[in-house]
Amino acid sequence: MRRLEDGFGRRFPYLRLSITEACNFRCTYCLPNGYRKSAPHDFLSVDEISRLVRAFRALGVNKVRLTGGEPSVRRDLTAIIAAVAETGVEKVALTTNGWRLARDLTDWVQAGLTHLNVSVDSLDPSVFARVTGHDRLADVLAGVDGALRCPQPKVKLNAVLLRDSLVGGADAYAAFLRERKISVRFIELMRTGDNAAFFAAQHVSGAELRNWLLAAGWSPVARDDDDGPATEYSHADYQGRFGLIAPYASGFCDGCNRLRVTARGKLRLCLFGEGGVDLRDLLQCDENDAALQARIRDALRIKPARHRLGEGIAGDTRQLAEVGG
């Protein structure tokens, strides 16, 4: 099997696949005014997704994460999960806001879901409602606790690190982790094309949370090869772990191991890059498999060494919902 490798010697066992740009939340850091349809919803079909993932699988990808937007707004999400699982990838992951978690988790697991990330930006109901635009924290957490009672999937929580929610927030999550074997991963707020003012007001360096963790006795844990970009921290007194994704930290891109494909079939070589490589014309029939794999391999020749967020350059990314975060 020929593994995917770029010009800097980085290997890519991990694909993040957006299946929709639509979302039913109005998160302050992404879609503060709600999702607004700007083009037809001609997102990748189940058959196109199957062909796409088979090609990446043949190139050594062993983990696929379905993202959005909000993936569960697609009525065929369960069929998509099944199609990805049938390709033989080892890990089939989903990132969701948890809106339909309690209702649909059993179906997703039966279809082949192995890993689940749920966005929970605060454990304070009023803060959660202010950040997401929905007073649904209790419902989301009920779904999370239900998932934790099942042998699968492996569950993690995501939270964007915001100045408004940091005060007291880390302590609340620590209490949540004391008896729950789960990881809560804080993601440093990133500058996008549409959030300059919000970023200036709300950005908190990941170093602040890292220093809090170290001072409180949490220790970094070694990463697996196909893990995402989070550094996880464990503590002897807690069942769960903290995680930190700090894209502004020096050397963040050195360990990049993931590629992204948009909901319309464009390969994005960097979340904050420009342009991309269209794959959709090769997703119409199985006879194109060799050409599809060749196009993916060739694209890695132009993958940049790093993003330019530190220079205030977010590339083409106006909103994270467009690319899948």
VMD Tcl script that draws the C-alpha trace (Angstrom):
set ca {
  {0.00 0.00 0.00}
  {1.47 3.36 -1.06}
  {1.12 5.79 1.84}
  {0.24 9.43 1.41}
  {3.23 11.65 2.12}
  {3.91 15.30 1.39}
  {7.12 17.08 0.48}
  {8.00 17.58 4.16}
  {7.87 13.88 5.07}
  {4.51 14.11 6.84}
  {2.17 11.13 6.46}
  {-1.63 11.30 6.36}
  {-3.65 8.43 7.86}
  {-6.57 10.72 8.75}
  {-9.30 12.25 6.55}
  {-11.80 14.86 7.71}
  {-14.77 14.74 5.35}
  {-17.42 17.45 5.46}
  {-20.83 16.18 4.33}
  {-22.78 19.45 4.59}
  {-22.26 23.18 5.09}
  {-25.64 23.57 6.81}
  {-25.97 23.83 10.58}
  {-28.92 24.28 12.93}
  {-26.91 26.09 15.65}
  {-25.85 29.74 15.65}
  {-22.52 29.54 17.43}
  {-20.95 32.93 18.07}
  {-17.53 31.86 16.77}
  {-18.79 30.32 13.50}
  {-22.34 31.21 12.37}
  {-23.54 33.99 14.71}
  {-26.36 34.90 12.31}
  {-27.27 31.29 11.56}
  {-26.66 29.28 8.43}
  {-27.69 31.00 5.22}
  {-27.93 28.95 2.05}
  {-25.80 30.56 -0.66}
  {-25.75 27.77 -3.24}
  {-27.70 24.59 -4.07}
  {-27.29 21.76 -1.56}
  {-25.50 19.59 -4.09}
  {-23.36 17.91 -1.46}
  {-21.59 14.59 -2.04}
  {-23.97 11.64 -2.36}
  {-23.59 8.38 -0.46}
  {-22.13 6.71 -3.56}
  {-19.65 9.55 -4.11}
  {-18.60 9.40 -0.46}
  {-18.08 5.65 -0.74}
  {-15.82 6.01 -3.79}
  {-13.91 8.88 -2.21}
  {-13.22 7.03 1.04}
  {-12.25 3.84 -0.82}
  {-9.59 5.85 -2.67}
  {-8.20 7.32 0.54}
  {-8.32 3.89 2.18}
  {-6.21 2.48 -0.66}
  {-3.69 5.24 0.05}
  {-3.31 4.30 3.72}
  {-6.00 6.35 5.44}
  {-7.36 4.41 8.43}
  {-9.47 7.09 10.12}
  {-12.32 9.11 8.61}
  {-14.15 11.83 10.52}
  {-17.51 13.09 9.23}
  {-17.94 16.80 9.87}
  {-20.01 19.77 8.72}
  {-21.73 22.16 9.29}
  {-23.77 19.79 11.39}
  {-23.69 16.27 9.87}
  {-26.93 15.16 11.52}
  {-28.99 17.62 9.45}
  {-28.51 15.13 6.61}
  {-31.30 12.55 6.69}
  {-28.97 9.95 5.15}
  {-26.26 10.29 7.83}
  {-26.71 6.68 8.99}
  {-26.30 5.46 5.41}
  {-23.17 7.60 5.05}
  {-21.67 6.11 8.22}
  {-22.40 2.61 6.90}
  {-20.83 3.41 3.53}
  {-17.64 4.69 5.20}
  {-17.47 1.67 7.52}
  {-17.88 -0.73 4.59}
  {-14.65 0.59 3.02}
  {-12.69 -1.10 5.80}
  {-11.26 1.96 7.55}
  {-10.46 1.18 11.17}
  {-12.00 4.28 12.71}
  {-15.26 5.93 11.66}
  {-15.70 9.16 13.60}
  {-18.37 11.85 13.77}
  {-18.32 15.40 15.09}
  {-21.78 16.68 16.06}
  {-23.48 19.36 18.14}
  {-25.44 16.56 19.86}
  {-28.86 17.79 18.73}
  {-29.94 14.31 17.57}
  {-27.52 12.28 19.67}
  {-29.97 10.65 22.10}
  {-32.36 9.76 19.28}
  {-29.96 8.41 16.67}
  {-26.86 7.08 18.47}
  {-27.96 3.43 18.36}
  {-28.49 3.62 14.59}
  {-25.11 5.30 14.08}
  {-23.28 2.67 16.12}
  {-25.03 -0.18 14.34}
  {-23.96 1.40 11.04}
  {-20.32 1.33 12.13}
  {-19.55 4.48 14.13}
  {-16.53 3.95 16.39}
  {-15.64 7.46 17.60}
  {-17.84 10.42 18.55}
  {-16.98 14.05 19.30}
  {-19.73 16.25 20.72}
  {-19.40 20.03 20.81}
  {-20.21 21.31 24.30}
  {-18.88 24.84 24.59}
  {-19.94 25.36 28.20}
  {-21.36 23.37 31.10}
  {-23.26 26.45 32.26}
  {-26.72 26.34 30.62}
  {-26.96 30.12 30.21}
  {-23.48 30.37 28.65}
  {-24.19 27.38 26.41}
  {-27.39 29.04 25.17}
  {-25.60 32.34 24.57}
  {-22.78 30.69 22.60}
  {-24.89 28.26 20.53}
  {-28.20 30.11 20.23}
  {-30.07 27.14 21.75}
  {-31.05 26.22 25.30}
  {-30.35 22.52 24.75}
  {-27.46 21.74 27.12}
  {-29.44 19.26 29.23}
  {-30.53 17.33 26.14}
  {-27.01 17.23 24.73}
  {-25.48 16.05 28.01}
  {-28.16 13.38 28.37}
  {-27.09 12.09 24.97}
  {-23.44 12.19 26.01}
  {-24.08 10.23 29.21}
  {-26.11 7.71 27.20}
  {-23.18 7.28 24.81}
  {-20.79 6.77 27.72}
  {-22.89 3.86 28.95}
  {-22.35 2.04 25.64}
  {-19.22 0.01 24.80}
  {-18.98 2.03 21.58}
  {-18.35 4.67 20.38}
  {-15.35 6.26 22.09}
  {-16.62 9.69 23.18}
  {-14.92 13.07 23.42}
  {-16.24 16.58 23.99}
  {-15.09 19.68 22.10}
  {-15.17 23.23 23.43}
  {-13.88 26.38 21.76}
  {-11.67 28.37 24.10}
  {-13.35 31.77 24.54}
  {-12.53 34.58 26.94}
  {-16.16 34.88 28.06}
  {-16.44 31.19 28.97}
  {-12.93 30.55 30.32}
  {-13.50 32.01 33.77}
  {-14.69 29.12 35.92}
  {-15.16 26.97 32.83}
  {-12.05 24.84 33.29}
  {-13.01 24.10 36.91}
  {-16.48 22.99 35.83}
  {-15.06 20.65 33.20}
  {-12.57 19.25 35.72}
  {-15.47 18.35 38.01}
  {-17.24 16.77 35.03}
  {-14.15 14.66 34.31}
  {-13.65 13.37 37.84}
  {-16.00 10.40 37.39}
  {-16.39 10.28 33.60}
  {-13.88 8.45 31.40}
  {-14.00 11.00 28.60}
  {-11.76 13.64 27.07}
  {-12.72 17.32 26.95}
  {-10.71 19.08 24.29}
  {-10.41 22.85 24.23}
  {-9.81 24.33 20.77}
  {-8.10 27.70 20.57}
  {-10.29 30.20 18.73}
  {-9.03 30.69 15.17}
  {-9.29 33.76 12.98}
  {-11.48 33.27 9.88}
  {-12.50 35.62 7.11}
  {-15.71 36.70 8.84}
  {-14.83 36.84 12.54}
  {-12.09 39.47 12.90}
  {-13.85 41.56 15.56}
  {-15.05 38.51 17.49}
  {-11.56 37.03 17.38}
  {-10.00 40.22 18.73}
  {-12.44 40.28 21.65}
  {-12.54 36.57 22.49}
  {-9.22 34.96 21.56}
  {-7.36 33.34 24.46}
  {-3.95 31.78 23.94}
  {-3.88 28.04 24.48}
  {-0.88 28.70 26.73}
  {-3.24 30.05 29.39}
  {-5.11 26.75 29.63}
  {-1.88 24.75 29.37}
  {-0.38 26.66 32.30}
  {-3.57 26.09 34.33}
  {-3.43 22.36 33.63}
  {0.23 22.00 34.56}
  {-0.22 24.04 37.74}
  {-3.15 21.80 38.73}
  {-1.10 18.61 38.31}
  {-2.23 17.46 34.84}
  {0.45 15.78 32.67}
  {0.68 15.48 28.86}
  {-0.01 12.08 27.29}
  {1.72 10.57 24.24}
  {-0.28 10.76 20.97}
  {-1.16 7.92 18.59}
  {-0.17 8.26 14.91}
  {-3.73 8.91 13.68}
  {-4.80 11.15 16.53}
  {-5.98 14.65 15.77}
  {-3.91 17.70 16.74}
  {-4.84 17.71 20.43}
  {-2.33 17.27 23.20}
  {-4.12 15.38 25.99}
  {-3.49 15.70 29.71}
  {-4.23 13.15 32.44}
  {-4.42 13.34 36.24}
  {-4.33 10.51 38.76}
  {-7.43 11.85 40.56}
  {-9.63 12.03 37.45}
  {-11.18 9.39 35.21}
  {-11.23 11.72 32.20}
  {-8.68 13.83 30.36}
  {-8.29 17.37 29.14}
  {-7.14 18.06 25.59}
  {-5.77 21.22 24.01}
  {-5.62 22.15 20.34}
  {-3.42 25.24 20.04}
  {-2.95 26.15 16.36}
  {-1.07 29.36 17.17}
  {1.63 27.47 19.07}
  {5.08 27.19 17.50}
  {5.52 24.00 15.49}
  {1.79 23.16 15.44}
  {1.85 22.20 11.74}
  {4.96 20.03 12.00}
  {2.90 17.01 13.02}
  {0.02 17.54 10.57}
  {-1.47 14.14 9.72}
  {-4.88 14.96 8.25}
  {-6.42 16.02 4.97}
  {-9.81 17.60 4.36}
  {-12.44 17.22 1.69}
  {-15.33 19.67 1.48}
  {-18.99 18.76 1.17}
  {-18.77 19.36 -2.59}
  {-15.70 17.23 -3.14}
  {-12.76 19.64 -3.03}
  {-9.55 18.44 -1.39}
  {-8.30 21.15 0.97}
  {-4.64 20.73 1.85}
  {-4.83 23.13 4.80}
  {-7.79 24.38 6.80}
  {-6.49 27.90 6.31}
  {-5.04 27.51 2.84}
  {-6.25 28.85 -0.47}
  {-7.90 27.03 -3.34}
  {-7.92 23.26 -3.38}
  {-8.05 20.32 -5.75}
  {-11.43 19.27 -7.13}
  {-12.04 15.51 -6.88}
  {-15.73 15.33 -7.71}
  {-15.40 14.75 -11.45}
  {-13.65 11.46 -10.63}
  {-16.33 10.26 -8.19}
  {-18.92 9.33 -10.79}
  {-17.86 5.72 -11.44}
  {-15.54 3.01 -10.13}
  {-13.42 3.07 -13.30}
  {-11.89 6.34 -12.11}
  {-10.31 4.86 -8.95}
  {-6.72 4.88 -10.23}
  {-7.02 8.43 -11.55}
  {-8.59 9.57 -8.28}
  {-5.77 8.10 -6.22}
  {-3.19 9.67 -8.53}
  {-4.81 13.10 -8.24}
  {-4.80 12.88 -4.43}
  {-1.13 11.85 -4.37}
  {-0.14 14.59 -6.80}
  {-1.98 17.21 -4.76}
  {0.26 16.61 -1.77}
  {3.17 18.05 -3.71}
  {1.71 21.52 -3.16}
  {0.71 21.14 0.49}
  {2.25 24.07 2.39}
  {4.55 23.60 5.34}
  {2.30 25.57 7.69}
  {-0.68 27.90 7.94}
  {-0.28 31.67 8.23}
  {-2.69 32.39 11.06}
  {0.06 34.09 13.02}
  {0.19 36.70 10.24}
  {-3.59 37.18 10.37}
  {-4.06 35.28 7.10}
  {-6.94 32.78 7.12}
  {-6.80 31.81 3.45}
  {-10.16 31.11 1.80}
  {-11.90 30.09 5.01}
  {-14.69 32.57 5.78}
  {-16.45 30.31 8.30}
  {-15.40 26.97 9.74}
  {-18.74 25.45 8.69}
  {-17.62 25.75 5.07}
  {-14.69 23.36 5.50}
  {-15.62 21.26 8.51}
  {-13.16 22.68 11.03}
}
mol new
graphics top color blue
foreach p $ca { graphics top sphere $p radius 0.5 }
foreach p [lrange $ca 0 end-1] q [lrange $ca 1 end] { graphics top cylinder $p $q radius 0.2 }
display resetview
